Amino acid sequence: MTFEIVSYTPDMIKKQVDLLWEITDQWDYPFGTSYASVEKQYSSKNFDPTTRFYAVEDGKLLGYITSATVTDLENGDYATSRFPMSISENPEIADRLMDSVVNRLRELGMQHIEAYAGPGMGNTEQMAKKYGFTRKFTRFKRSKITIDDLKVSGNIAGVRNYNDIADREAIKEIFVSKIGLTYEEGLNRYNSVVEAKHRKEVIDPNRVSWKVAEDSNGITAFSYFHRSDRNPSTCVFSPIWSREDVDQSQITDNILSAQIETLKPHGLKTVTSFLPPRSLDLDKFYVKFGFTFAPTYVYEKIIS
């Protein structure tokens, strides 16, 4: 096999996303992405095309690797990377992609690289070991369950669809002040989720479902289901925010029940959930609804 390692060009975006989907379709926890999200990321002012590398043979993409630099004024700048993605059985492709990223990041002055790996994510843990990465800590927890295996009552009392006019400011306030993020982090998260909602609704209004519960004092709980661009029978659901003075188990049951009632007729079969760093301990709470969680770890490699 003769292949070459090339740098990023805009025509690589579709090939990259297609290859990612092909590889991670078999994973329990594939990376969520779309053509639109990659195009947006790669057109941002902070995008550095020199931190992406592609293995190509006769115009066909066989593998690629992505990385980025992170500015951290408090602890020092560092780099992030994904492990090589390759459809070839030739180990030299992954090796050369990894070498290309490490060498480029050294040129940029980075001293260490962080990368995600874990069960349900293909051979990422094996790659971490092969390329000299050390496990540092748990970054996320993920779960995957069929909707028929969810342990919910079917009671949807007090739950309704989100109203973009009536509820917008209240939901925005939840993101910026009530889920453990700084104002800026919460606002960025809110804007990102709203953008994804609108983009998916253009494709099909039934690609998303936002639900709220309320009482006389206002919204008591909120959650959303976003179906996958690649496989709409699968969706990601956000951890359910709920007010502290309500029955957490009951409100979670009701919202999950309402989401299933809404989306099951449109082909939803599987629910994946994602617990961010601030919510890792919620895995114990969601067990009662049938969820079991697997960790996604941060691995580190010193390259200085």
Summary of the structure (lengths in Angstrom):
residues: 304
radius of gyration: 20.7
end to end distance: 32.7
largest distance: 68.3
contacts: 894
relative contact order: 0.15
helix: 38%
strand: 29%
